[in-house]
Amino acid sequence: MTKNIYLVPTAGSDCPMVGFVNLIAGKWAIPILYRLILIDEPVRFSELQRAVDPITQKELTRQLRQFEARGLLTREVFAEVPPRVEYQITALGKSLRPTLDSLAEWMRENAAAMR
């Protein structure tokens, strides 16, 4: 018995999977979000960059701006010399944890089969 592919919804802009992939697109998106979730406290830019090594400063900045714009993290700037900036995962960002945990578990279970 074959399924009619035309009965499956198209992967257009209304597809939740397309939206999710757009959210986590990029090599560093999941590692950044997952570390912020696990840390679950304010973290300075340099500490986060070390935790996600070997990400470049430019790429980390780009990803953090996107996550802030989407409400997944907050950015706090302190008027100090030198300037201090801290990032923290929001409740919305934390809500990704079960999904990311299940992806990590799936990878642990299936990595060897994909080699």
Biopython code that builds the backbone (N, CA, C, O; Angstrom):
import numpy as np
from Bio.PDB.StructureBuilder import StructureBuilder

atoms = [
    (1, "MET", "N", (0.847, -1.173, 0.000)),
    (1, "MET", "CA", (0.000, 0.000, 0.000)),
    (1, "MET", "C", (0.895, 1.240, 0.000)),
    (1, "MET", "O", (1.773, 1.368, 0.853)),
    (2, "THR", "N", (0.684, 2.126, -0.923)),
    (2, "THR", "CA", (1.469, 3.354, -1.002)),
    (2, "THR", "C", (0.613, 4.517, -0.545)),
    (2, "THR", "O", (-0.607, 4.528, -0.709)),
    (3, "LYS", "N", (1.286, 5.488, 0.030)),
    (3, "LYS", "CA", (0.592, 6.693, 0.478)),
    (3, "LYS", "C", (0.642, 7.722, -0.637)),
    (3, "LYS", "O", (1.620, 7.817, -1.378)),
    (4, "ASN", "N", (-0.400, 8.465, -0.736)),
    (4, "ASN", "CA", (-0.449, 9.516, -1.738)),
    (4, "ASN", "C", (0.326, 10.720, -1.220)),
    (4, "ASN", "O", (-0.100, 11.375, -0.268)),
    (5, "ILE", "N", (1.459, 11.011, -1.841)),
    (5, "ILE", "CA", (2.324, 12.113, -1.418)),
    (5, "ILE", "C", (1.602, 13.450, -1.469)),
    (5, "ILE", "O", (1.973, 14.379, -0.751)),
    (6, "TYR", "N", (0.585, 13.561, -2.299)),
    (6, "TYR", "CA", (-0.129, 14.819, -2.440)),
    (6, "TYR", "C", (-1.064, 15.096, -1.265)),
    (6, "TYR", "O", (-1.568, 16.211, -1.131)),
    (7, "LEU", "N", (-1.304, 14.096, -0.411)),
    (7, "LEU", "CA", (-2.128, 14.300, 0.771)),
    (7, "LEU", "C", (-1.315, 14.859, 1.937)),
    (7, "LEU", "O", (-1.876, 15.346, 2.918)),
    (8, "VAL", "N", (0.020, 14.783, 1.819)),
    (8, "VAL", "CA", (0.906, 15.315, 2.853)),
    (8, "VAL", "C", (1.002, 16.824, 2.649)),
    (8, "VAL", "O", (1.197, 17.279, 1.522)),
    (9, "PRO", "N", (0.869, 17.608, 3.721)),
    (9, "PRO", "CA", (0.958, 19.068, 3.560)),
    (9, "PRO", "C", (2.299, 19.478, 2.953)),
    (9, "PRO", "O", (3.329, 18.858, 3.218)),
    (10, "THR", "N", (2.272, 20.520, 2.145)),
    (10, "THR", "CA", (3.501, 21.015, 1.535)),
    (10, "THR", "C", (4.368, 21.676, 2.598)),
    (10, "THR", "O", (3.875, 22.141, 3.625)),
    (11, "ALA", "N", (5.660, 21.706, 2.332)),
    (11, "ALA", "CA", (6.614, 22.294, 3.282)),
    (11, "ALA", "C", (6.788, 23.777, 2.985)),
    (11, "ALA", "O", (7.902, 24.236, 2.732)),
    (12, "GLY", "N", (5.720, 24.507, 3.015)),
    (12, "GLY", "CA", (5.765, 25.940, 2.748)),
    (12, "GLY", "C", (5.985, 26.727, 4.020)),
    (12, "GLY", "O", (6.420, 26.174, 5.030)),
    (13, "SER", "N", (5.695, 27.987, 3.979)),
    (13, "SER", "CA", (5.950, 28.871, 5.110)),
    (13, "SER", "C", (5.096, 28.529, 6.332)),
    (13, "SER", "O", (5.457, 28.896, 7.450)),
    (14, "ASP", "N", (3.971, 27.832, 6.141)),
    (14, "ASP", "CA", (3.119, 27.458, 7.267)),
    (14, "ASP", "C", (3.540, 26.155, 7.933)),
    (14, "ASP", "O", (2.997, 25.786, 8.974)),
    (15, "CYS", "N", (4.498, 25.463, 7.345)),
    (15, "CYS", "CA", (4.943, 24.183, 7.890)),
    (15, "CYS", "C", (5.784, 24.420, 9.146)),
    (15, "CYS", "O", (6.776, 25.146, 9.083)),
    (16, "PRO", "N", (5.414, 23.824, 10.291)),
    (16, "PRO", "CA", (6.185, 24.047, 11.515)),
    (16, "PRO", "C", (7.625, 23.539, 11.414)),
    (16, "PRO", "O", (8.513, 24.087, 12.067)),
    (17, "MET", "N", (7.864, 22.520, 10.621)),
    (17, "MET", "CA", (9.234, 22.007, 10.478)),
    (17, "MET", "C", (10.125, 23.004, 9.751)),
    (17, "MET", "O", (11.298, 23.151, 10.095)),
    (18, "VAL", "N", (9.588, 23.685, 8.758)),
    (18, "VAL", "CA", (10.362, 24.704, 8.044)),
    (18, "VAL", "C", (10.714, 25.836, 9.010)),
    (18, "VAL", "O", (11.843, 26.326, 9.017)),
    (19, "GLY", "N", (9.752, 26.238, 9.813)),
    (19, "GLY", "CA", (10.016, 27.279, 10.809)),
    (19, "GLY", "C", (11.078, 26.859, 11.809)),
    (19, "GLY", "O", (11.939, 27.658, 12.174)),
    (20, "PHE", "N", (11.023, 25.600, 12.258)),
    (20, "PHE", "CA", (12.013, 25.109, 13.219)),
    (20, "PHE", "C", (13.401, 25.056, 12.592)),
    (20, "PHE", "O", (14.383, 25.466, 13.210)),
    (21, "VAL", "N", (13.478, 24.554, 11.369)),
    (21, "VAL", "CA", (14.770, 24.486, 10.690)),
    (21, "VAL", "C", (15.328, 25.891, 10.480)),
    (21, "VAL", "O", (16.532, 26.099, 10.628)),
    (22, "ASN", "N", (14.483, 26.850, 10.141)),
    (22, "ASN", "CA", (14.949, 28.234, 10.000)),
    (22, "ASN", "C", (15.474, 28.778, 11.326)),
    (22, "ASN", "O", (16.433, 29.550, 11.344)),
    (23, "LEU", "N", (14.858, 28.383, 12.422)),
    (23, "LEU", "CA", (15.285, 28.824, 13.742)),
    (23, "LEU", "C", (16.670, 28.285, 14.090)),
    (23, "LEU", "O", (17.505, 29.007, 14.635)),
    (24, "ILE", "N", (16.909, 27.026, 13.776)),
    (24, "ILE", "CA", (18.170, 26.388, 14.174)),
    (24, "ILE", "C", (19.145, 26.239, 13.014)),
    (24, "ILE", "O", (20.140, 25.523, 13.127)),
    (25, "ALA", "N", (18.868, 26.910, 11.902)),
    (25, "ALA", "CA", (19.753, 26.811, 10.742)),
    (25, "ALA", "C", (21.135, 27.333, 11.106)),
    (25, "ALA", "O", (21.278, 28.299, 11.856)),
    (26, "GLY", "N", (22.116, 26.693, 10.573)),
    (26, "GLY", "CA", (23.488, 27.098, 10.826)),
    (26, "GLY", "C", (24.192, 26.104, 11.719)),
    (26, "GLY", "O", (23.595, 25.488, 12.603)),
    (27, "LYS", "N", (25.450, 25.968, 11.469)),
    (27, "LYS", "CA", (26.289, 24.999, 12.177)),
    (27, "LYS", "C", (26.306, 25.217, 13.692)),
    (27, "LYS", "O", (26.412, 24.253, 14.449)),
    (28, "TRP", "N", (26.205, 26.453, 14.137)),
    (28, "TRP", "CA", (26.424, 26.769, 15.543)),
    (28, "TRP", "C", (25.157, 27.016, 16.345)),
    (28, "TRP", "O", (25.234, 27.164, 17.564)),
    (29, "ALA", "N", (24.006, 27.066, 15.712)),
    (29, "ALA", "CA", (22.772, 27.432, 16.414)),
    (29, "ALA", "C", (22.468, 26.494, 17.578)),
    (29, "ALA", "O", (22.252, 26.956, 18.698)),
    (30, "ILE", "N", (22.448, 25.208, 17.336)),
    (30, "ILE", "CA", (22.106, 24.260, 18.401)),
    (30, "ILE", "C", (23.170, 24.238, 19.496)),
    (30, "ILE", "O", (22.812, 24.277, 20.673)),
    (31, "PRO", "N", (24.467, 24.176, 19.163)),
    (31, "PRO", "CA", (25.451, 24.213, 20.255)),
    (31, "PRO", "C", (25.352, 25.461, 21.129)),
    (31, "PRO", "O", (25.526, 25.374, 22.345)),
    (32, "ILE", "N", (25.077, 26.610, 20.535)),
    (32, "ILE", "CA", (24.943, 27.845, 21.319)),
    (32, "ILE", "C", (23.724, 27.758, 22.226)),
    (32, "ILE", "O", (23.829, 27.983, 23.431)),
    (33, "LEU", "N", (22.579, 27.435, 21.660)),
    (33, "LEU", "CA", (21.347, 27.360, 22.451)),
    (33, "LEU", "C", (21.457, 26.322, 23.557)),
    (33, "LEU", "O", (21.053, 26.576, 24.692)),
    (34, "TYR", "N", (22.001, 25.159, 23.232)),
    (34, "TYR", "CA", (22.079, 24.074, 24.215)),
    (34, "TYR", "C", (22.976, 24.465, 25.384)),
    (34, "TYR", "O", (22.653, 24.181, 26.537)),
    (35, "ARG", "N", (24.093, 25.110, 25.095)),
    (35, "ARG", "CA", (24.975, 25.539, 26.179)),
    (35, "ARG", "C", (24.320, 26.611, 27.046)),
    (35, "ARG", "O", (24.458, 26.588, 28.269)),
    (36, "LEU", "N", (23.612, 27.545, 26.424)),
    (36, "LEU", "CA", (22.904, 28.555, 27.206)),
    (36, "LEU", "C", (21.834, 27.914, 28.091)),
    (36, "LEU", "O", (21.629, 28.337, 29.229)),
    (37, "ILE", "N", (21.158, 26.900, 27.569)),
    (37, "ILE", "CA", (20.141, 26.191, 28.349)),
    (37, "ILE", "C", (20.789, 25.475, 29.526)),
    (37, "ILE", "O", (20.295, 25.552, 30.650)),
    (38, "LEU", "N", (21.889, 24.781, 29.273)),
    (38, "LEU", "CA", (22.558, 24.026, 30.339)),
    (38, "LEU", "C", (23.177, 24.947, 31.390)),
    (38, "LEU", "O", (23.136, 24.643, 32.582)),
    (39, "ILE", "N", (23.746, 26.064, 30.956)),
    (39, "ILE", "CA", (24.352, 27.016, 31.890)),
    (39, "ILE", "C", (23.264, 27.667, 32.749)),
    (39, "ILE", "O", (23.414, 27.783, 33.965)),
    (40, "ASP", "N", (22.169, 28.091, 32.110)),
    (40, "ASP", "CA", (20.988, 28.652, 32.767)),
    (40, "ASP", "C", (21.303, 29.773, 33.764)),
    (40, "ASP", "O", (20.692, 29.861, 34.828)),
    (41, "GLU", "N", (22.244, 30.608, 33.409)),
    (41, "GLU", "CA", (22.551, 31.809, 34.174)),
    (41, "GLU", "C", (23.246, 32.787, 33.233)),
    (41, "GLU", "O", (23.691, 32.388, 32.156)),
    (42, "PRO", "N", (23.347, 34.045, 33.612)),
    (42, "PRO", "CA", (24.011, 34.999, 32.718)),
    (42, "PRO", "C", (25.444, 34.552, 32.409)),
    (42, "PRO", "O", (26.172, 34.085, 33.284)),
    (43, "VAL", "N", (25.820, 34.710, 31.144)),
    (43, "VAL", "CA", (27.165, 34.309, 30.717)),
    (43, "VAL", "C", (27.731, 35.407, 29.827)),
    (43, "VAL", "O", (27.032, 35.967, 28.984)),
    (44, "ARG", "N", (29.000, 35.701, 30.029)),
    (44, "ARG", "CA", (29.660, 36.724, 29.231)),
    (44, "ARG", "C", (29.980, 36.175, 27.852)),
    (44, "ARG", "O", (30.117, 34.967, 27.656)),
    (45, "PHE", "N", (30.096, 37.094, 26.903)),
    (45, "PHE", "CA", (30.362, 36.726, 25.516)),
    (45, "PHE", "C", (31.607, 35.854, 25.403)),
    (45, "PHE", "O", (31.575, 34.814, 24.745)),
    (46, "SER", "N", (32.693, 36.264, 26.032)),
    (46, "SER", "CA", (33.954, 35.521, 25.911)),
    (46, "SER", "C", (33.841, 34.117, 26.495)),
    (46, "SER", "O", (34.428, 33.178, 25.956)),
    (47, "GLU", "N", (33.102, 33.960, 27.578)),
    (47, "GLU", "CA", (32.896, 32.634, 28.176)),
    (47, "GLU", "C", (32.103, 31.739, 27.235)),
    (47, "GLU", "O", (32.410, 30.559, 27.065)),
    (48, "LEU", "N", (31.075, 32.325, 26.627)),
    (48, "LEU", "CA", (30.259, 31.562, 25.688)),
    (48, "LEU", "C", (31.074, 31.177, 24.459)),
    (48, "LEU", "O", (30.954, 30.060, 23.956)),
    (49, "GLN", "N", (31.893, 32.089, 23.981)),
    (49, "GLN", "CA", (32.730, 31.789, 22.817)),
    (49, "GLN", "C", (33.678, 30.633, 23.124)),
    (49, "GLN", "O", (33.876, 29.760, 22.279)),
    (50, "ARG", "N", (34.265, 30.614, 24.315)),
    (50, "ARG", "CA", (35.145, 29.492, 24.701)),
    (50, "ARG", "C", (34.365, 28.185, 24.799)),
    (50, "ARG", "O", (34.874, 27.124, 24.437)),
    (51, "ALA", "N", (33.127, 28.264, 25.288)),
    (51, "ALA", "CA", (32.301, 27.063, 25.447)),
    (51, "ALA", "C", (31.888, 26.463, 24.110)),
    (51, "ALA", "O", (31.606, 25.268, 24.030)),
    (52, "VAL", "N", (31.848, 27.284, 23.056)),
    (52, "VAL", "CA", (31.410, 26.826, 21.738)),
    (52, "VAL", "C", (32.597, 26.829, 20.754)),
    (52, "VAL", "O", (32.403, 26.842, 19.538)),
    (53, "ASP", "N", (33.796, 26.817, 21.284)),
    (53, "ASP", "CA", (35.007, 26.823, 20.456)),
    (53, "ASP", "C", (34.927, 25.745, 19.376)),
    (53, "ASP", "O", (34.511, 24.629, 19.686)),
    (54, "PRO", "N", (35.297, 26.013, 18.152)),
    (54, "PRO", "CA", (36.076, 27.112, 17.594)),
    (54, "PRO", "C", (35.248, 28.145, 16.831)),
    (54, "PRO", "O", (35.688, 28.608, 15.779)),
    (55, "ILE", "N", (34.090, 28.517, 17.310)),
    (55, "ILE", "CA", (33.253, 29.517, 16.628)),
    (55, "ILE", "C", (33.989, 30.868, 16.567)),
    (55, "ILE", "O", (34.717, 31.237, 17.489)),
    (56, "THR", "N", (33.783, 31.583, 15.475)),
    (56, "THR", "CA", (34.392, 32.912, 15.348)),
    (56, "THR", "C", (33.548, 33.941, 16.090)),
    (56, "THR", "O", (32.361, 33.722, 16.332)),
    (57, "GLN", "N", (34.157, 35.048, 16.444)),
    (57, "GLN", "CA", (33.453, 36.137, 17.120)),
    (57, "GLN", "C", (32.312, 36.654, 16.248)),
    (57, "GLN", "O", (31.219, 36.929, 16.744)),
    (58, "LYS", "N", (32.569, 36.785, 14.954)),
    (58, "LYS", "CA", (31.555, 37.284, 14.021)),
    (58, "LYS", "C", (30.336, 36.364, 13.969)),
    (58, "LYS", "O", (29.198, 36.830, 14.007)),
    (59, "GLU", "N", (30.578, 35.066, 13.882)),
    (59, "GLU", "CA", (29.475, 34.107, 13.795)),
    (59, "GLU", "C", (28.688, 34.050, 15.102)),
    (59, "GLU", "O", (27.458, 34.000, 15.076)),
    (60, "LEU", "N", (29.374, 34.059, 16.235)),
    (60, "LEU", "CA", (28.685, 34.038, 17.524)),
    (60, "LEU", "C", (27.820, 35.288, 17.679)),
    (60, "LEU", "O", (26.674, 35.204, 18.122)),
    (61, "THR", "N", (28.365, 36.436, 17.317)),
    (61, "THR", "CA", (27.602, 37.689, 17.386)),
    (61, "THR", "C", (26.356, 37.613, 16.519)),
    (61, "THR", "O", (25.276, 38.013, 16.954)),
    (62, "ARG", "N", (26.491, 37.104, 15.299)),
    (62, "ARG", "CA", (25.365, 36.989, 14.373)),
    (62, "ARG", "C", (24.267, 36.095, 14.956)),
    (62, "ARG", "O", (23.091, 36.458, 14.935)),
    (63, "GLN", "N", (24.652, 34.935, 15.472)),
    (63, "GLN", "CA", (23.677, 33.996, 16.021)),
    (63, "GLN", "C", (22.998, 34.571, 17.261)),
    (63, "GLN", "O", (21.782, 34.452, 17.415)),
    (64, "LEU", "N", (23.775, 35.193, 18.143)),
    (64, "LEU", "CA", (23.197, 35.763, 19.361)),
    (64, "LEU", "C", (22.191, 36.860, 19.029)),
    (64, "LEU", "O", (21.151, 36.961, 19.680)),
    (65, "ARG", "N", (22.483, 37.673, 18.037)),
    (65, "ARG", "CA", (21.533, 38.724, 17.624)),
    (65, "ARG", "C", (20.234, 38.118, 17.112)),
    (65, "ARG", "O", (19.148, 38.609, 17.420)),
    (66, "GLN", "N", (20.349, 37.050, 16.330)),
    (66, "GLN", "CA", (19.138, 36.387, 15.814)),
    (66, "GLN", "C", (18.318, 35.799, 16.954)),
    (66, "GLN", "O", (17.095, 35.932, 16.973)),
    (67, "PHE", "N", (18.981, 35.154, 17.900)),
    (67, "PHE", "CA", (18.261, 34.554, 19.026)),
    (67, "PHE", "C", (17.615, 35.626, 19.901)),
    (67, "PHE", "O", (16.508, 35.434, 20.404)),
    (68, "GLU", "N", (18.298, 36.747, 20.083)),
    (68, "GLU", "CA", (17.726, 37.841, 20.862)),
    (68, "GLU", "C", (16.488, 38.399, 20.155)),
    (68, "GLU", "O", (15.472, 38.660, 20.799)),
    (69, "ALA", "N", (16.569, 38.582, 18.842)),
    (69, "ALA", "CA", (15.447, 39.108, 18.066)),
    (69, "ALA", "C", (14.239, 38.176, 18.136)),
    (69, "ALA", "O", (13.100, 38.635, 18.051)),
    (70, "ARG", "N", (14.472, 36.892, 18.287)),
    (70, "ARG", "CA", (13.387, 35.909, 18.357)),
    (70, "ARG", "C", (12.917, 35.656, 19.778)),
    (70, "ARG", "O", (12.000, 34.863, 19.994)),
    (71, "GLY", "N", (13.530, 36.318, 20.751)),
    (71, "GLY", "CA", (13.099, 36.176, 22.138)),
    (71, "GLY", "C", (13.637, 34.946, 22.841)),
    (71, "GLY", "O", (13.112, 34.558, 23.885)),
    (72, "LEU", "N", (14.675, 34.320, 22.294)),
    (72, "LEU", "CA", (15.222, 33.105, 22.896)),
    (72, "LEU", "C", (16.267, 33.400, 23.970)),
    (72, "LEU", "O", (16.567, 32.541, 24.799)),
    (73, "LEU", "N", (16.817, 34.604, 23.956)),
    (73, "LEU", "CA", (17.778, 35.001, 24.977)),
    (73, "LEU", "C", (17.688, 36.492, 25.209)),
    (73, "LEU", "O", (17.151, 37.239, 24.390)),
    (74, "THR", "N", (18.226, 36.911, 26.344)),
    (74, "THR", "CA", (18.314, 38.333, 26.646)),
    (74, "THR", "C", (19.777, 38.744, 26.626)),
    (74, "THR", "O", (20.676, 37.939, 26.868)),
    (75, "ARG", "N", (19.984, 40.001, 26.336)),
    (75, "ARG", "CA", (21.333, 40.578, 26.287)),
    (75, "ARG", "C", (21.327, 41.784, 27.206)),
    (75, "ARG", "O", (20.495, 42.681, 27.060)),
    (76, "GLU", "N", (22.257, 41.806, 28.155)),
    (76, "GLU", "CA", (22.353, 42.933, 29.074)),
    (76, "GLU", "C", (23.735, 43.553, 28.953)),
    (76, "GLU", "O", (24.750, 42.865, 29.071)),
    (77, "VAL", "N", (23.764, 44.861, 28.716)),
    (77, "VAL", "CA", (25.017, 45.601, 28.581)),
    (77, "VAL", "C", (25.235, 46.399, 29.861)),
    (77, "VAL", "O", (24.347, 47.122, 30.314)),
    (78, "PHE", "N", (26.424, 46.260, 30.437)),
    (78, "PHE", "CA", (26.776, 46.981, 31.652)),
    (78, "PHE", "C", (27.702, 48.132, 31.292)),
    (78, "PHE", "O", (28.662, 47.958, 30.541)),
    (79, "ALA", "N", (27.409, 49.306, 31.831)),
    (79, "ALA", "CA", (28.208, 50.504, 31.545)),
    (79, "ALA", "C", (29.473, 50.468, 32.401)),
    (79, "ALA", "O", (29.560, 51.136, 33.431)),
    (80, "GLU", "N", (30.434, 49.691, 31.963)),
    (80, "GLU", "CA", (31.699, 49.530, 32.664)),
    (80, "GLU", "C", (32.831, 49.704, 31.673)),
    (80, "GLU", "O", (32.618, 49.696, 30.461)),
    (81, "VAL", "N", (34.025, 49.860, 32.193)),
    (81, "VAL", "CA", (35.219, 49.886, 31.346)),
    (81, "VAL", "C", (36.119, 48.769, 31.832)),
    (81, "VAL", "O", (36.567, 48.807, 32.978)),
    (82, "PRO", "N", (36.402, 47.774, 31.001)),
    (82, "PRO", "CA", (35.865, 47.575, 29.654)),
    (82, "PRO", "C", (34.390, 47.170, 29.702)),
    (82, "PRO", "O", (33.904, 46.675, 30.719)),
    (83, "PRO", "N", (33.682, 47.387, 28.581)),
    (83, "PRO", "CA", (32.254, 47.054, 28.554)),
    (83, "PRO", "C", (32.023, 45.564, 28.836)),
    (83, "PRO", "O", (32.808, 44.708, 28.428)),
    (84, "ARG", "N", (30.944, 45.287, 29.531)),
    (84, "ARG", "CA", (30.586, 43.904, 29.839)),
    (84, "ARG", "C", (29.196, 43.641, 29.279)),
    (84, "ARG", "O", (28.270, 44.429, 29.475)),
    (85, "VAL", "N", (29.067, 42.519, 28.580)),
    (85, "VAL", "CA", (27.786, 42.104, 28.008)),
    (85, "VAL", "C", (27.520, 40.681, 28.472)),
    (85, "VAL", "O", (28.394, 39.818, 28.393)),
    (86, "GLU", "N", (26.308, 40.445, 28.957)),
    (86, "GLU", "CA", (25.926, 39.107, 29.400)),
    (86, "GLU", "C", (24.678, 38.643, 28.652)),
    (86, "GLU", "O", (23.790, 39.435, 28.334)),
    (87, "TYR", "N", (24.637, 37.363, 28.386)),
    (87, "TYR", "CA", (23.521, 36.732, 27.688)),
    (87, "TYR", "C", (22.916, 35.685, 28.606)),
    (87, "TYR", "O", (23.618, 35.013, 29.361)),
    (88, "GLN", "N", (21.580, 35.558, 28.524)),
    (88, "GLN", "CA", (20.904, 34.537, 29.316)),
    (88, "GLN", "C", (19.722, 33.998, 28.527)),
    (88, "GLN", "O", (19.010, 34.744, 27.855)),
    (89, "ILE", "N", (19.531, 32.710, 28.620)),
    (89, "ILE", "CA", (18.418, 32.053, 27.941)),
    (89, "ILE", "C", (17.106, 32.501, 28.585)),
    (89, "ILE", "O", (17.042, 32.677, 29.802)),
    (90, "THR", "N", (16.075, 32.685, 27.788)),
    (90, "THR", "CA", (14.751, 33.064, 28.294)),
    (90, "THR", "C", (13.911, 31.810, 28.526)),
    (90, "THR", "O", (14.329, 30.701, 28.193)),
    (91, "ALA", "N", (12.740, 31.993, 29.093)),
    (91, "ALA", "CA", (11.813, 30.874, 29.284)),
    (91, "ALA", "C", (11.464, 30.245, 27.930)),
    (91, "ALA", "O", (11.363, 29.023, 27.812)),
    (92, "LEU", "N", (11.282, 31.083, 26.923)),
    (92, "LEU", "CA", (10.997, 30.561, 25.584)),
    (92, "LEU", "C", (12.161, 29.706, 25.088)),
    (92, "LEU", "O", (11.953, 28.620, 24.547)),
    (93, "GLY", "N", (13.370, 30.193, 25.271)),
    (93, "GLY", "CA", (14.545, 29.424, 24.873)),
    (93, "GLY", "C", (14.663, 28.119, 25.648)),
    (93, "GLY", "O", (14.996, 27.080, 25.079)),
    (94, "LYS", "N", (14.385, 28.176, 26.960)),
    (94, "LYS", "CA", (14.442, 26.969, 27.793)),
    (94, "LYS", "C", (13.432, 25.925, 27.337)),
    (94, "LYS", "O", (13.646, 24.727, 27.518)),
    (95, "SER", "N", (12.338, 26.379, 26.749)),
    (95, "SER", "CA", (11.305, 25.428, 26.313)),
    (95, "SER", "C", (11.803, 24.530, 25.179)),
    (95, "SER", "O", (11.158, 23.532, 24.858)),
    (96, "LEU", "N", (12.933, 24.869, 24.574)),
    (96, "LEU", "CA", (13.533, 24.014, 23.535)),
    (96, "LEU", "C", (14.278, 22.816, 24.124)),
    (96, "LEU", "O", (14.634, 21.892, 23.392)),
    (97, "ARG", "N", (14.516, 22.822, 25.423)),
    (97, "ARG", "CA", (15.344, 21.758, 26.006)),
    (97, "ARG", "C", (14.848, 20.340, 25.721)),
    (97, "ARG", "O", (15.651, 19.506, 25.302)),
    (98, "PRO", "N", (13.572, 20.024, 25.927)),
    (98, "PRO", "CA", (13.152, 18.644, 25.633)),
    (98, "PRO", "C", (13.411, 18.243, 24.174)),
    (98, "PRO", "O", (13.798, 17.109, 23.896)),
    (99, "THR", "N", (13.197, 19.166, 23.269)),
    (99, "THR", "CA", (13.435, 18.885, 21.848)),
    (99, "THR", "C", (14.913, 18.645, 21.596)),
    (99, "THR", "O", (15.281, 17.684, 20.921)),
    (100, "LEU", "N", (15.763, 19.512, 22.133)),
    (100, "LEU", "CA", (17.205, 19.359, 21.924)),
    (100, "LEU", "C", (17.739, 18.129, 22.647)),
    (100, "LEU", "O", (18.640, 17.459, 22.142)),
    (101, "ASP", "N", (17.190, 17.820, 23.836)),
    (101, "ASP", "CA", (17.584, 16.589, 24.541)),
    (101, "ASP", "C", (17.259, 15.365, 23.701)),
    (101, "ASP", "O", (18.067, 14.441, 23.605)),
    (102, "SER", "N", (16.072, 15.356, 23.090)),
    (102, "SER", "CA", (15.688, 14.187, 22.286)),
    (102, "SER", "C", (16.548, 14.075, 21.031)),
    (102, "SER", "O", (16.869, 12.965, 20.606)),
    (103, "LEU", "N", (16.928, 15.206, 20.429)),
    (103, "LEU", "CA", (17.835, 15.159, 19.274)),
    (103, "LEU", "C", (19.203, 14.621, 19.678)),
    (103, "LEU", "O", (19.800, 13.825, 18.953)),
    (104, "ALA", "N", (19.697, 15.057, 20.834)),
    (104, "ALA", "CA", (20.992, 14.570, 21.318)),
    (104, "ALA", "C", (20.931, 13.071, 21.590)),
    (104, "ALA", "O", (21.855, 12.336, 21.241)),
    (105, "GLU", "N", (19.859, 12.622, 22.206)),
    (105, "GLU", "CA", (19.705, 11.191, 22.501)),
    (105, "GLU", "C", (19.619, 10.378, 21.210)),
    (105, "GLU", "O", (20.237, 9.319, 21.098)),
    (106, "TRP", "N", (18.860, 10.870, 20.244)),
    (106, "TRP", "CA", (18.752, 10.179, 18.959)),
    (106, "TRP", "C", (20.124, 10.064, 18.309)),
    (106, "TRP", "O", (20.460, 9.023, 17.745)),
    (107, "MET", "N", (20.904, 11.115, 18.382)),
    (107, "MET", "CA", (22.239, 11.098, 17.776)),
    (107, "MET", "C", (23.139, 10.093, 18.467)),
    (107, "MET", "O", (23.872, 9.358, 17.806)),
    (108, "ARG", "N", (23.092, 10.052, 19.801)),
    (108, "ARG", "CA", (23.896, 9.059, 20.545)),
    (108, "ARG", "C", (23.514, 7.643, 20.135)),
    (108, "ARG", "O", (24.382, 6.787, 19.964)),
    (109, "GLU", "N", (22.229, 7.398, 19.978)),
    (109, "GLU", "CA", (21.755, 6.060, 19.642)),
    (109, "GLU", "C", (22.039, 5.673, 18.193)),
    (109, "GLU", "O", (22.202, 4.488, 17.903)),
    (110, "ASN", "N", (22.101, 6.634, 17.281)),
    (110, "ASN", "CA", (22.162, 6.309, 15.864)),
    (110, "ASN", "C", (23.421, 6.759, 15.132)),
    (110, "ASN", "O", (23.559, 6.511, 13.934)),
    (111, "ALA", "N", (24.322, 7.404, 15.823)),
    (111, "ALA", "CA", (25.528, 7.924, 15.163)),
    (111, "ALA", "C", (26.322, 6.817, 14.471)),
    (111, "ALA", "O", (26.773, 6.990, 13.339)),
    (112, "ALA", "N", (26.489, 5.703, 15.135)),
    (112, "ALA", "CA", (27.285, 4.622, 14.567)),
    (112, "ALA", "C", (26.657, 4.066, 13.295)),
    (112, "ALA", "O", (27.377, 3.672, 12.378)),
    (113, "ALA", "N", (25.351, 4.027, 13.223)),
    (113, "ALA", "CA", (24.660, 3.503, 12.036)),
    (113, "ALA", "C", (24.814, 4.414, 10.835)),
    (113, "ALA", "O", (24.640, 3.969, 9.701)),
    (114, "MET", "N", (25.135, 5.676, 11.056)),
    (114, "MET", "CA", (25.259, 6.631, 9.953)),
    (114, "MET", "C", (26.684, 6.802, 9.471)),
    (114, "MET", "O", (26.930, 7.576, 8.545)),
    (115, "ARG", "N", (27.619, 6.108, 10.069)),
    (115, "ARG", "CA", (29.022, 6.268, 9.663)),
    (115, "ARG", "C", (29.359, 5.416, 8.496)),
    (115, "ARG", "O", (30.497, 5.431, 8.029)),
]
sb = StructureBuilder()
sb.init_structure("model")
sb.init_model(0)
sb.init_chain("A")
sb.init_seg("    ")
for serial, (resi, resn, name, xyz) in enumerate(atoms, 1):
    if name == "N":
        sb.init_residue(resn, " ", resi, " ")
    sb.init_atom(name, np.array(xyz, "f"), 0.0, 1.0, " ", f" {name:<3s}", serial, name[0])
structure = sb.get_structure()
